[in-house]
């Protein structure tokens, strides 16, 4: 490896698996390889659904050890991104007070209505710009208000910040992830002190805010010894919300684009210079999360490939390619469901729940695995269409192309259906967008990339993509949309 090429470790944690990638970045080169992948298995305990954070940390250490083995012990920086909203609580000694609660845990059921009794939903949105989701950190904190753990806590760290703390001994709260707590004002890019005060949330629990590219400490001597890395190794704050890193890795060469970050969730929307805080935006359940360089990720959360993942799990893990080939032979738009329906949030019995939703809406009931798979993919493409159409109208920001990044880029049928539904070309890739965005923020902090536009130009030149042109007109998708709206 030449001296002008740097090696960066990207820890990228998803809701079902984690990976540690190594990115080699030069002034005109970008290569990403996987060093280690490990499962992320939530655990049902008597108290509820919990993340196995110790297993995740062990996976991170194993991954850094694999990076060291691949690079001769040399790495120029480490960055961590993960899913949003969840957190760990620390006591006065910095010790973890129990495993973090999973966002799919039932503890927040009915909590939002109690919060709105103090701060109406309209005021909450006008102040924070965040969509309603029952698992937002604000609602989690309201649910935990009288718990012994929260009463003993001296510090709250979001998941990637917690892992960074264990690696470095230093605490911080990265801004893109903090913006998902419903406690950040997207205009000031600082805490919403008024909202926190009215809801009796102690912002002193949070460590100081960090921005992507800020230093986040260096690997502790014990971590260096365990992983075989040669110090000093800095840790760099990246867009620690995985969607922030993924959007940073959209290889767009023009401004008029929409994006869909696909995986367990689909996050579909626009990159804007300012938040959209109108009542119409709140009613459409769009969120204003923060991105790199003063940008706003204006998007809608869609249940995503979680629907298919849960069906595959229920069916005993059949081969996905065969399911997709069977789905491609099923007539289009025979039955569709609302892929954003909170009724699909919890795990378990997903094939039966999808069939029940079709039955209750008077549509043909999908029975075979191929029919259920096609129903899911048509429904996701329809949800992508609605989100992108609504975002353009609400933000007065037309687009010419849709970029799909993340794990869903491997699903050619979903990408083509999304192009058909939106009536726009779809550019699919890169697959490991979050890890690439993570790596590039580190590289930018070390002067190898100039700005966000430079990051994207490098991605467009070095990373493969596939273009899908829309087929036919969108009339049948409009009809399916009307059918869903009339249920």
Secondary structure, DSSP 8 states (H G I E B T S, - for coil): --TT-EEEEEEEE-SSEEEEEEEEEETTEEEEEEEEEEE---EEETTEEE--HHHHHHHHHHHHHHHHHHHTT--SEEEEEB-SS-EEEE-TTS-B-S--B-TTSGGGTTHHHHHHHHS-HHHHHHHH-----TT-HHHHHHHTTT-HHHHH-SEEEEHHHHHHHHHHS---EEHHHHTTTT-EETTTTEE-HHHHHHTT--GGGB--EE-TT-EEEE--HHHHHHHT--S--EEE----BHHHHHHHT---SSS-EEEEEESSSEEEEEEESS----HHHHHTT-EEEE-GGG-EEEEEEE-TTHHHHHHHHHTT---HHHHHHHHHTS-TTSS---TT-GGGSS-S-HHHHHHHHHHHTTS----SHHHHHHHHHHHHHHHHHHHHHHHHHHHT---SEEEEEEGGGG-HHHHHHHHHHHTSEEEE--TTHHHHHHHHHHHHHTTSS-SHHHHHHHHHHHS--EEE---S-SHHHHHHHHHHHT-
